[in-house]
């Protein structure tokens, strides 16, 4: 099986207090922010690795995993990390954040899919910065491929996958034939959530994503990393979503001490109108 995994670099959500907005509100100042792979995309990569291996011998890949990201040269750190984790090849599409939105990325991925011819495209259900949850659905429509979103479980079968989707009242199982597009949710990295045809169903993975040992990090420097231009994979594409301005939310007023329960109830009823 050949799997294409789309990754995005995002600002670490734990550093939200470092976000600065200039007086003119024209953009967000990212100085001092720490960058990391989008967590849901990390789950997609872990899923791809599990689908292309025997769980008992993960160092022997039974398929190919290609990772791709859209962004400036600094995003190659994200790709190298994915290569160290176990991906075989990487592609960076050179672009600035201002050039990208969900449709532009989907158009670029469509071109890469036509070139790479993967059996499966895996992405995180959404990025934790924009939270648009669009790319998987747009890509499936552009390719006219079957898709499953919010995948919590995946089991490979001959010619396709059985995917357990997170829905409001439980898990809905759907069957997909290759080629297909799947977006994954956080439960996909549970110990028994993903199995390939090469892995014993009794095998139990570790909880969460795997981490690269130092030797793998060193070896990742020698793995192929190709650079393409946005104009080549999405010619003429222009971001349809643009940000006009930014402003910080109003500061919260300081709290007040309440003498007793009766005073609290009075404020909730007459001031907050919550009762």
N, C-alpha and C positions, 0 to 999 in steps of 0.2 A: 504494500500500500504506500502511496505517495501522498503526503499531507502538506498543505500550505497553511502556515499559521501567520496571521497578521498581528503585529505587536505595536503598541503605542507607548511612547515615553510621556509620563505625566509628573507633575509636581507632587511630592510626597504630601498626602493629605494631613499628615501630622505637623506639617510646617505651615499650616494655613495662617497662623499668627504672624508670619513673616511677609505676607502679601502686602504690597504697597501700591497705592494708586496716586499718580501724579496729580497736581492741582488741576491740570486741564482735562483730566479724566479720559485722555485719549487711548490709554492702554494700561495694562497691568505691569508693574515693575517686578520682574522675576529675580532680581539680584538677591543672592543669598538663599534662594530656594534649592532644595535638594531634589534630584530627579530619580525616578525609579520606573520600572515597567508597570504598566497598568495592571493591577492585581487580577482582574478577570482574564486578561490576555496571558498572564502567567499560568492561569488554570487551563487555558486553551493549549498552551505549550505542553504542560504536564499530560494533558489528555492525548495529544499527538504522540508523545513519547511512549505512553502506555499502549497505544494502539499499534505501534510499530516495533514491539519487542515481546520477548518472553519475560514475564515478570521475574522469574527466577534467575535469568541471565541478562539483565538490562544493558550490559555493555555491548552486547551483540545486537545491532539494530536489524530488525526483520523488514524494514521498509526505509523510506527516506522522509526526513522532515526538513522542510525549507521554511525559514522565517523571513518575514519582510516587514519593513517599517517605512513610513513616510516622514521625512524630516531633514534637518540640517546635519552636517558631519558629526556633531556631538552625540547624535542618537546612535552612532555605531557602538557606543558602550553598551547600550541595551541589546544590540544584536550579538556582540561578543559574549555577553552574559548568557544569552540563549544558546549559543554555540557551545559554551563550556558546560551547560546543563545536559547537552546531548543532541541538539539539532545538527544537521549535516552541512547545510549551506545557508547563506544569508544574502538578502537583497535590500539595499537601501535606495529608496526613491528620493532624490534630492529635492527638497521643497521647504518653504518657510511655513510656520504655523498659519500665517495670514492667507496663504494660498489654499488652505485645506478646509474642507467640510465633509460631511458624510458622503454626499454624492461624488465629490471629486475623488475621495479615497476609493469608493466603490468602482468608479470608472477605471481608476488605475489598477485596482486589483483584477478587474475583468480582463484587462490586457495581459497582466502577468499570468493569470489562469490559462488564457489561451496559449501562452508561450510554454508554461511549465507543465500543463496537462495533469494536474493532480487528481487523485481520486476523491479527495475530501479537502474542503477549506474549513478551518476552525478559527473562530474569533471569540473574544470575550463578549458577554452580552451587552456591555456598554463600557465606555471609558469613565473614570471617576472624576474627570474634570468637566467635560461637556455634558455627560449623561444623556446623550441624544438617542442611543439605542437604535441606530439606523443602518449601519454598514452591512450587517449580515442580510437583512431583508432586501436592501437595495441591490446588493450583489447577486443574490439568488434570482431576483427579478430580471436583472440585466443578462444573466447567464441562462435563464429559463431552466434552472436546476431545482430539484426538491430541496426543502430546507426544514430544519427543526430549530426552534429558538428555546432559550432557557433550559438547556440540557442539564439534568441532574445525574443521569446515568447513561452510559453508552456501552453496548455490547456488539462486537463485530459478528456478522454472520456471512455466509457465502454471498458475495455480490452486494453487500450493503451493511446497514446498521439497524439495530433496534435502540431507539432513543427514548428515555424517560424524561418527559418535559415537566417542569414545575408549573402547575396551574393553581388557581385559587383554592380548589378543594382537594388537592392532592397531586398525584403524578399521572400524567397521560402518556401512555406508550404509543409510539408511532414507528413505522418501519419505512426506512429510506433505502432506495437503490443508489449505487454510485453512478455518476459523480453527484456530490451533494454539498450543501453548506450548512454548518451547524454553529450556533452560538451557545456558549456554556455559562452555567451559573456556578455559584460557589460550592455547591454540594458535589460537583463533579470530581473533586479531589478527595473524597472520602475513600477509605481503604478498599471498598468493594464496588466502586462506582463505574470503573472502566476496565474492560477486558478485550483483548484481541483474540484472534483464533489461535495464537501461539501460546497463550497463557492459560495455565490450569485454572478452572473456575474456583478451585479451593484456595488459590493464592490470595494473600492479603497484603495490600500495599500499605506503606506508611501513610499516615494522615497528612494531607497538604502536599505542597510542591516539593520536589527534590532540590538539593543544593549541590553546586559543583565543588568537588575537591580541588585542591591546589594544582595537582598535575593536569586535570582537565582544563583548568583556567589557562595554563601555559600552552596546552595543545590547541586551544581554541584560536590562538593567534595565527595558526597555520591553516585553519579552515577557510574555504572560499567565502569572500564577501564582495559581492558585485554592486556597483553603483549605477543607477539609471537616473535619467532626468524626468521630471514630472511631465514636461512637454512631449516626451516620447511615449509614455504610457497612458497619458490622458490628454491628447492634443486638443487644444481649444477649450479645455475645461476651465471654468471660473467658479470660484466659491459663490454659492447662492446665499449663504448665511454670512453676514458681516456684523460686526459689533460697532455700534455707533459711538457709545461712550460707556464709561464705568463710573460707579460711585459706591462708596462704602455704605453699608447699612447704618442707620442712626444708632448712636451709642445708647445702651440700655441705661435707664435711670437707676440710681442707687436704691437698694431696698430699704425698708423701714422695719423697725422692731415692733412687734405686736405684744401688747401687755398680756392678753389672755385670749381664750377661745372665743368669748363673746365679741371682743373687738375684731378678731379675725373674721368671724361670720358677718359682722356689720360691714366691713370693708368689701368682702366678697359680694355681698348683696347690693350695697348702695354705690360703691365706687367701681368695682370691676364688673358689676352686673353679671356675675357668673352664677348666681343663685336665683 
